[in-house]
Amino acid sequence: MHTATEQVLVNLALYDGVADHLQPDRGVWVGADGMIKAVAAVDDVLAEAGDARVVDLGGDVVMPGLTNMHVHLSLGLPGHLADTVHRSNLAELVLLMADSARRTLHAGVTTARLVGEGRYADFALRRGIEAGAVDGPRIFTAGHALCCTGGHGWEADALEADGADGFRRLTRAQIRAGADLIKVCISGGIAGQFEAIDTPQLLDDEMAAVIRVAHDWGRKVTAHAGPADTVRRAVELGLDCVEHGYELTDEVTRLMADRGVWYVPTIVVSRCEQFFRDSGVPGWLMDRALAAGPRHWESLQHAIRNGVPIALGSDMPPHAGYDETSATVRELEFMVDAGLPVADALKAATIRPAEWLDQADTLGSVEVGKHADLLVLRDDPTRSVSALRTLHAVMKGGVVYRDDHHRLRTPR
């Protein structure tokens, strides 16, 4: 089991996730409990920390770990990915997910929101990570996604139901298993062969049943959704978050902003041709995904312009290679390209997801009393989010999981 090492990080510039600028000459004291004990001018931190080990970061940048809000650690797109997942027994599935979790953490994602996994393996993985037996990000999970009979995701381990009673039962079943949130598929999407992106798939009473039960139990609901009218209906019923939103309009994004409904655009999924080719997906899926790209881009721009709260999510495996970086970083770059200011993009990957997850008191920024989930970069992310391409060290809870330059390596 990994344990945190008390140490003071010095000779660094800090992006703390709160201020929009880089703060030079900061010191960060990480306690033996994995929590941040002090963040201040170097001399002040050293005086407070006493005999703690001092680590010189050579002028590099420290920032909060990233949160990816749309993750499937058992991703099974049609093709060889699905074949591998579906051939696996439960033990093999957990091991496949553990490998993906480790790679996700090494890519700088210290917190992941899972939005649809299979066979309740995500709960076993979460317990393993929390116990220190498995390396991976902090996990907040929806368990199984919910869909109507034959609805989006049914062939990828979403659970099917029909009618309000059926959806109430499945929502309660996920909560019983330990779900932190509920994911429901309310329209068609890219990966369903017998549907279109704009196919509405749940009736109002079915959506309302999911939202009412989840809210009664203190859980938020996020929805896979494509067309604007389906999103509008769900928002009016009390939905908390929209995934993808391939065909949003100016009007619907204004409504989302007014109601405080969040958006996780996953813009990479309609632009990742090479990933689809490498994954061996059928031609119809790749064609549909790429054809959705222009309209998907407009949806994101509507959301940015109208002030919809936006959080980072990749849908692609967070660690997957994309244009010589990871899908997570490429998603962030696309968000900026679409018009999201760099300051807002950084917060969409750090403090704002923590707010949606109701974890802002312990996650999402480099502040006293929070978990020491830290990244070390060579370049300044407040100038360009592409600075994340220079990531070379990852700490979660005071434990170093990646250290390319061998400065921070936690003693074993």
C-alpha positions as CSV (number, residue, x, y, z in Angstrom):
1,M,0.0,0.0,0.0
2,H,1.3,3.5,-0.9
3,T,1.7,6.0,1.9
4,A,2.1,9.8,1.7
5,T,5.4,11.4,2.5
6,E,5.5,14.7,4.4
7,Q,7.4,17.2,2.2
8,V,7.6,20.8,1.3
9,L,7.6,21.6,-2.4
10,V,9.7,24.8,-3.2
11,N,11.1,26.7,-6.2
12,L,7.8,26.5,-8.0
13,A,5.1,28.6,-9.6
14,L,1.6,27.8,-8.5
15,Y,-1.7,27.7,-10.4
16,D,-4.0,27.0,-7.5
17,G,-7.4,26.6,-9.3
18,V,-8.8,29.7,-7.6
19,A,-6.8,32.7,-9.0
20,D,-6.5,32.9,-12.8
21,H,-2.8,33.8,-12.7
22,L,0.4,32.0,-11.9
23,Q,1.8,32.7,-8.4
24,P,5.6,32.7,-8.3
25,D,7.8,31.6,-5.4
26,R,5.2,29.6,-3.6
27,G,5.8,26.8,-1.2
28,V,3.4,23.9,-0.7
29,W,3.6,21.7,2.5
30,V,2.1,18.2,2.0
31,G,1.5,16.4,5.2
32,A,2.0,12.8,6.0
33,D,-1.8,12.4,5.9
34,G,-1.8,13.4,2.2
35,M,-3.5,16.7,2.9
36,I,-2.2,20.2,2.1
37,K,-0.9,21.8,5.3
38,A,0.3,25.2,4.0
39,V,0.4,27.2,0.8
40,A,2.3,30.5,1.0
41,A,5.5,32.3,0.4
42,V,8.4,29.8,0.6
43,D,10.0,31.2,3.7
44,D,6.7,31.2,5.6
45,V,6.0,27.6,4.6
46,L,9.5,26.4,5.5
47,A,9.2,28.0,8.9
48,E,5.9,26.4,9.6
49,A,6.9,23.0,8.3
50,G,9.9,22.6,10.5
51,D,12.0,19.5,9.7
52,A,9.9,18.3,6.8
53,R,11.7,17.0,3.7
54,V,12.3,19.9,1.1
55,V,11.9,19.2,-2.6
56,D,13.2,21.7,-5.2
57,L,11.0,21.6,-8.3
58,G,13.5,23.7,-10.4
59,G,11.0,26.5,-11.2
60,D,8.3,24.2,-12.6
61,V,4.6,24.8,-12.3
62,V,2.3,23.0,-9.7
63,M,-1.4,22.8,-10.3
64,P,-4.4,20.8,-9.1
65,G,-5.0,17.3,-10.5
66,L,-7.5,17.1,-13.3
67,T,-11.0,15.8,-13.0
68,N,-12.5,14.0,-16.0
69,M,-16.3,13.9,-15.7
70,H,-17.1,11.5,-18.5
71,V,-15.2,8.3,-18.1
72,H,-15.9,4.6,-19.0
73,L,-13.1,2.4,-17.6
74,S,-14.7,-0.6,-19.3
75,L,-15.3,1.1,-22.6
76,G,-16.7,-1.4,-25.1
77,L,-17.3,0.4,-28.5
78,P,-18.5,-2.0,-31.2
79,G,-15.4,-3.7,-32.5
80,H,-12.5,-5.4,-30.7
81,L,-12.9,-3.2,-27.6
82,A,-16.4,-4.6,-27.1
83,D,-15.3,-8.1,-27.9
84,T,-12.6,-8.0,-25.2
85,V,-14.9,-6.6,-22.6
86,H,-17.8,-9.0,-23.3
87,R,-15.5,-12.0,-23.4
88,S,-14.1,-11.2,-20.0
89,N,-15.3,-12.8,-16.8
90,L,-15.8,-10.5,-13.8
91,A,-12.3,-10.9,-12.5
92,E,-10.8,-10.2,-15.9
93,L,-13.1,-7.1,-16.3
94,V,-11.9,-5.6,-13.0
95,L,-8.3,-6.2,-14.0
96,L,-8.9,-4.5,-17.4
97,M,-10.5,-1.5,-15.6
98,A,-7.7,-1.4,-13.1
99,D,-5.1,-1.1,-15.9
100,S,-7.2,1.7,-17.4
101,A,-7.5,3.4,-14.0
102,R,-3.7,3.3,-13.5
103,R,-3.1,4.8,-17.0
104,T,-5.8,7.5,-16.3
105,L,-4.0,8.5,-13.1
106,H,-0.6,8.7,-14.8
107,A,-2.2,11.0,-17.4
108,G,-2.9,13.5,-14.7
109,V,-6.5,12.7,-13.9
110,T,-6.7,12.4,-10.2
111,T,-10.5,12.3,-10.0
112,A,-12.8,10.5,-12.5
113,R,-16.6,10.5,-12.7
114,L,-17.7,7.2,-14.2
115,V,-20.9,7.4,-16.2
116,G,-21.8,3.8,-17.1
117,E,-19.9,0.6,-16.4
118,G,-20.7,-3.1,-16.4
119,R,-21.5,-5.8,-13.9
120,Y,-21.0,-3.5,-10.9
121,A,-17.2,-3.9,-11.4
122,D,-16.7,-0.2,-10.8
123,F,-17.7,-0.6,-7.2
124,A,-15.1,-3.3,-6.6
125,L,-12.5,-1.1,-8.4
126,R,-13.4,1.9,-6.2
127,R,-12.9,-0.1,-3.1
128,G,-9.5,-1.4,-4.3
129,I,-8.3,2.1,-5.1
130,E,-9.6,3.5,-1.7
131,A,-7.8,0.6,0.1
132,G,-4.5,1.4,-1.8
133,A,-4.5,-2.0,-3.5
134,V,-4.9,-0.5,-7.0
135,D,-3.4,2.7,-8.5
136,G,-6.2,4.9,-9.9
137,P,-8.0,8.2,-9.6
138,R,-10.6,9.0,-7.0
139,I,-13.8,7.5,-8.4
140,F,-17.3,8.8,-8.3
141,T,-19.6,6.4,-10.2
142,A,-23.1,6.1,-11.6
143,G,-22.9,2.3,-11.7
144,H,-24.8,1.1,-14.7
145,A,-26.3,3.6,-17.1
146,L,-30.1,3.3,-17.5
147,C,-31.9,3.1,-20.9
148,C,-35.2,2.1,-22.4
149,T,-35.6,-1.3,-24.0
150,G,-33.2,-1.3,-27.0
151,G,-32.1,2.3,-26.0
152,H,-28.7,3.8,-26.2
153,G,-26.1,1.6,-24.5
154,W,-28.2,-1.5,-24.0
155,E,-25.5,-3.6,-25.8
156,A,-22.8,-2.0,-23.7
157,D,-24.1,-2.9,-20.2
158,A,-26.7,-0.2,-19.7
159,L,-29.7,-1.6,-17.9
160,E,-33.0,-1.6,-19.7
161,A,-36.4,-0.5,-18.3
162,D,-39.8,0.7,-19.5
163,G,-42.3,2.9,-17.7
164,A,-41.9,5.1,-14.6
165,D,-42.0,2.1,-12.2
166,G,-39.2,0.3,-14.1
167,F,-36.9,3.3,-14.1
168,R,-37.7,4.0,-10.4
169,R,-36.6,0.4,-9.6
170,L,-33.3,0.7,-11.6
171,T,-32.5,4.0,-10.1
172,R,-32.9,2.6,-6.6
173,A,-30.8,-0.5,-7.6
174,Q,-27.8,1.7,-8.5
175,I,-28.1,3.7,-5.3
176,R,-28.3,0.4,-3.4
177,A,-25.1,-0.7,-5.0
178,G,-23.4,2.6,-3.9
179,A,-23.8,4.9,-6.9
180,D,-22.7,8.5,-6.3
181,L,-24.9,9.8,-9.2
182,I,-27.3,8.4,-11.8
183,K,-26.7,8.3,-15.5
184,V,-29.7,7.9,-17.9
185,C,-29.7,7.8,-21.7
186,I,-32.6,9.9,-22.9
187,S,-31.9,9.9,-26.6
188,G,-30.0,8.0,-29.3
189,G,-26.3,8.6,-29.9
190,I,-23.2,7.7,-31.9
191,A,-22.7,4.1,-30.9
192,G,-26.2,2.7,-31.4
193,Q,-26.7,1.0,-34.7
194,F,-30.5,1.0,-34.8
195,E,-31.0,4.6,-33.6
196,A,-30.2,8.1,-34.7
197,I,-28.6,10.8,-32.5
198,D,-31.9,12.7,-32.4
199,T,-34.1,9.7,-31.5
200,P,-36.0,10.5,-28.3
201,Q,-35.9,7.5,-26.1
202,L,-37.6,8.2,-22.7
203,L,-41.1,9.6,-22.0
204,D,-41.5,12.5,-19.6
205,D,-42.8,10.3,-16.8
206,E,-39.8,8.0,-17.2
207,M,-37.3,10.9,-17.0
208,A,-39.2,12.4,-14.1
209,A,-39.2,9.1,-12.2
210,V,-35.4,8.9,-12.4
211,I,-34.9,12.5,-11.4
212,R,-37.4,12.3,-8.5
213,V,-35.9,9.2,-7.0
214,A,-32.3,10.3,-7.4
215,H,-33.0,13.7,-5.9
216,D,-34.9,12.2,-3.0
217,W,-31.8,10.1,-2.2
218,G,-29.5,13.0,-2.6
219,R,-28.0,12.1,-5.9
220,K,-27.7,14.2,-9.1
221,V,-28.7,12.9,-12.5
222,T,-26.8,13.3,-15.7
223,A,-28.2,12.4,-19.1
224,H,-26.7,11.1,-22.4
225,A,-28.5,13.4,-24.8
226,G,-28.3,14.6,-28.4
227,P,-31.3,16.7,-29.6
228,A,-32.3,20.0,-28.2
229,D,-35.9,19.2,-27.7
230,T,-35.2,16.1,-25.6
231,V,-32.7,18.1,-23.5
232,R,-35.3,20.9,-23.0
233,R,-37.8,18.4,-21.7
234,A,-35.3,16.9,-19.3
235,V,-34.1,20.3,-18.1
236,E,-37.7,21.4,-17.3
237,L,-38.1,18.2,-15.3
238,G,-35.0,19.0,-13.1
239,L,-32.0,17.4,-14.9
240,D,-28.7,18.3,-13.4
241,C,-26.2,17.7,-16.2
242,V,-26.1,17.0,-20.0
243,E,-23.5,14.7,-21.6
244,H,-22.6,15.3,-25.3
245,G,-25.5,17.5,-26.3
246,Y,-24.7,17.0,-29.9
247,E,-27.5,19.2,-31.2
248,L,-28.0,22.0,-28.7
249,T,-29.5,25.3,-29.7
250,D,-29.1,28.9,-28.5
251,E,-32.5,28.7,-26.8
252,V,-31.9,25.4,-24.9
253,T,-28.5,26.5,-23.7
254,R,-30.0,29.7,-22.4
255,L,-32.5,27.5,-20.5
256,M,-29.7,25.3,-19.2
257,A,-27.8,28.4,-17.9
258,D,-31.0,29.8,-16.3
259,R,-31.6,26.5,-14.5
260,G,-28.0,25.9,-13.5
261,V,-27.8,22.7,-15.6
262,W,-24.2,21.7,-16.4
263,Y,-22.7,20.6,-19.7
264,V,-20.0,18.0,-20.3
265,P,-19.5,18.3,-24.1
266,T,-17.0,15.4,-24.8
267,I,-16.2,17.3,-28.0
268,V,-13.4,14.8,-28.9
269,V,-15.8,12.0,-29.6
270,S,-17.0,13.6,-32.9
271,R,-13.4,14.4,-34.0
272,C,-11.3,11.3,-33.1
273,E,-11.1,9.5,-36.4
274,Q,-7.8,7.9,-35.7
275,F,-9.0,6.5,-32.4
276,F,-12.0,5.0,-34.1
277,R,-9.7,3.4,-36.8
278,D,-7.4,2.0,-34.1
279,S,-10.3,0.6,-32.2
280,G,-11.7,-1.2,-35.3
281,V,-15.2,0.3,-35.0
282,P,-17.7,-0.4,-37.8
283,G,-17.8,2.1,-40.6
284,W,-21.3,3.3,-39.8
285,L,-20.2,4.3,-36.3
286,M,-17.2,6.3,-37.5
287,D,-19.3,8.0,-40.2
288,R,-22.0,9.0,-37.8
289,A,-19.5,10.3,-35.2
290,L,-17.6,12.5,-37.7
291,A,-20.7,13.7,-39.4
292,A,-22.0,14.9,-36.0
293,G,-18.8,17.0,-35.6
294,P,-19.9,20.4,-37.0
295,R,-23.2,20.5,-35.2
296,H,-21.6,19.3,-32.0
297,W,-19.1,22.2,-32.2
298,E,-21.9,24.7,-32.6
299,S,-23.6,23.2,-29.5
300,L,-20.4,23.8,-27.5
301,Q,-20.2,27.4,-28.8
302,H,-23.8,28.0,-27.8
303,A,-23.1,26.8,-24.3
304,I,-20.0,28.9,-23.9
305,R,-21.7,32.1,-25.2
306,N,-24.7,31.7,-23.0
307,G,-22.8,30.9,-19.8
308,V,-23.7,27.3,-19.2
309,P,-21.5,25.8,-16.5
310,I,-19.1,23.5,-18.3
311,A,-17.0,20.6,-17.0
312,L,-14.3,18.6,-18.7
313,G,-15.1,15.1,-19.9
314,S,-13.6,13.0,-22.7
315,D,-15.7,9.8,-23.1
316,M,-12.6,8.4,-24.9
317,P,-10.4,6.7,-22.3
318,P,-8.8,9.7,-20.5
319,H,-5.3,8.4,-21.2
320,A,-5.8,7.5,-24.8
321,G,-3.3,8.9,-27.2
322,Y,-4.6,11.8,-29.3
323,D,-2.5,14.2,-31.4
324,E,0.6,13.5,-29.4
325,T,-1.1,14.0,-26.0
326,S,-4.0,12.4,-24.1
327,A,-7.7,12.6,-24.9
328,T,-8.2,14.5,-21.7
329,V,-5.7,17.3,-22.7
330,R,-7.0,17.3,-26.3
331,E,-10.5,17.8,-25.0
332,L,-9.4,20.8,-23.0
333,E,-7.6,22.3,-26.0
334,F,-10.7,21.8,-28.2
335,M,-12.8,23.6,-25.6
336,V,-10.5,26.6,-25.8
337,D,-10.5,26.5,-29.6
338,A,-14.3,26.7,-29.4
339,G,-14.1,29.9,-27.4
340,L,-13.9,29.0,-23.8
341,P,-11.3,31.3,-22.1
342,V,-8.2,29.5,-20.8
343,A,-9.0,30.5,-17.2
344,D,-12.5,28.9,-17.5
345,A,-11.1,25.8,-19.2
346,L,-8.7,25.2,-16.4
347,K,-11.4,25.6,-13.8
348,A,-13.6,23.3,-15.9
349,A,-11.0,20.6,-15.3
350,T,-10.3,21.3,-11.6
351,I,-12.5,23.3,-9.2
352,R,-15.8,23.3,-11.1
353,P,-16.1,19.5,-11.4
354,A,-15.4,19.4,-7.6
355,E,-18.3,21.7,-7.1
356,W,-20.7,19.5,-9.2
357,L,-19.5,16.5,-7.2
358,D,-20.1,18.4,-3.9
359,Q,-16.4,17.9,-3.1
360,A,-15.2,21.5,-3.4
361,D,-14.2,21.5,0.3
362,T,-11.6,18.7,-0.3
363,L,-10.8,18.6,-4.0
364,G,-10.2,20.8,-7.1
365,S,-7.7,23.4,-5.9
366,V,-4.4,23.7,-4.1
367,E,-5.5,25.1,-0.7
368,V,-5.0,24.3,2.9
369,G,-7.2,21.4,4.1
370,K,-7.6,19.8,0.7
371,H,-6.2,16.5,-0.6
372,A,-2.7,16.9,-2.1
373,D,-3.7,16.0,-5.6
374,L,-1.1,17.8,-7.6
375,L,0.5,17.9,-11.1
376,V,3.9,19.3,-12.0
377,L,4.3,20.8,-15.5
378,R,7.2,22.5,-17.2
379,D,5.1,25.2,-18.9
380,D,2.5,27.7,-17.7
381,P,-1.1,26.5,-18.1
382,T,-2.6,29.9,-17.5
383,R,-1.1,31.0,-20.8
384,S,-2.1,27.9,-22.7
385,V,-3.8,24.7,-21.7
386,S,-1.4,23.0,-24.0
387,A,1.1,23.4,-21.2
388,L,-0.5,20.2,-19.9
389,R,1.4,18.4,-22.6
390,T,4.5,19.1,-20.5
391,L,3.2,17.1,-17.5
392,H,5.9,15.1,-15.8
393,A,4.7,14.3,-12.2
394,V,1.4,13.2,-10.6
395,M,0.6,13.1,-6.9
396,K,-2.7,12.0,-5.4
397,G,-3.3,12.3,-1.7
398,G,0.3,13.0,-1.1
399,V,1.5,9.9,-2.9
400,V,3.6,10.2,-6.0
401,Y,2.4,8.0,-8.8
402,R,4.4,9.4,-11.6
403,D,7.7,11.3,-11.5
404,D,9.6,11.4,-14.8
405,H,12.4,13.5,-13.4
406,H,12.8,11.5,-10.1
407,R,12.5,14.5,-7.8
408,L,9.4,13.5,-5.9
409,R,9.6,9.8,-5.8
410,T,7.8,8.6,-2.6
411,P,10.1,6.3,-0.7
412,R,8.7,2.7,-0.6
